[in-house]
């Protein structure tokens, strides 16, 4: 599996300053004329935001999946995020982590 997001321009300098972010805290009960509900936004400290890297604005994540061996076993998804380095496009590993959860086919009842 390969997941990538890209535009023609870098956007990593367009974030809010000083570790803040605009988040949706509520939506209107009914849709407006455009068919969409109106969002209520607030700014908050964004300790959860991603890393901003002006020197290496592009990258991609590669995934390997271990589905587990039997019903009810643990499924693991190993993720490696690669930086695409300027100017030649060489790759370097930025971060690796593993997501896991118990398979749902092991439940009874």
N, C-alpha and C positions, 0 to 999 in steps of 0.2 A: 504494500500500500504506500502511496506517495501523496502527500498533501502539501500544497504550496499556495501561497498568495503573493501576487505581484502586480504592481502598476508600472507605468512608464516612469514615474517620478517617485522619489523616496518620500515617505510620509512620517518617518520617525522623528522629524523635528516639529511636527504639527501637533503634538500632544499638549495638554495643559501643563503649565509651568508648576514647579515646586511640588510635584507628586500629588496633584489633585486630578479628579476626573468628574465628568458629568454623568450622573446615573439617573435612571428612571425610577421614581419612587411610587408612582401611582399612574393610573390611566382613567379617563372619564368613563362614566357608566354607559354612555351611548356614543355611537359613531357620529362624526361631523359630516359636513357636506361632501368631503372627499372619501367617505366610506371608512375612515380610520378613526379610532379613538384618540383623543388628545392626551399626550404624555405630560406628566409633571416631572420636572427635572430638579436636581439639586447638585451642588458640588460637594465632594467629600474628599478626605484624605484617601489617597489610593495606594495603600501599602501593597495591594494585590496586583498592581499594574505590571506589565512585562518590562523587560530590560530595553532601554533605548540605547542604541549603539550607532552613532553617527558614522563611524569608520567602516562598519560592516552592516549596511542597512538591509541586505538581502540574506535569505537563508531558507532552509527547508527542513522538515521533519521526516524521518524514515521510521517505519513501524515494522516490527516482527511480532506475530501473534502465536502464542502457545495456548491452544484451546483446552488443554488438560487431557488426561487419558481416559477418564470415565465420568459417568453421570455424577454430579455433585462435586467434582474436582474443582480446582481453582484455574480460571483463565487468566493469562498474563499477557499484557501488551507492553513490549519493550520499545521505548521511544528514544531516538537519537536525533538531536537538533544540530544541524550543520550550518556554520557561517559560510557564506560565499564571499571570499576575500577579493578586494579590489587590488590591482586592476586586472589580474589574469583569471579570476574566477576559481582559484584554488579553494579547496574545501578544508575546513578545520572543525573538529567537534567542539561545540559550545557547551552542550549539556546532555546528559543521559538520565533517564528515570524509567521506572516500571509502574504501570497501573495494574491492579489485580482485583478480581471479585470472584465469588463462588458461582459456579454454573447453575443456572435456574432449572436444569433438567434433573437435578437430584432431589428436589422437593417432593414430598408425598402429600396426598390429600388434596 
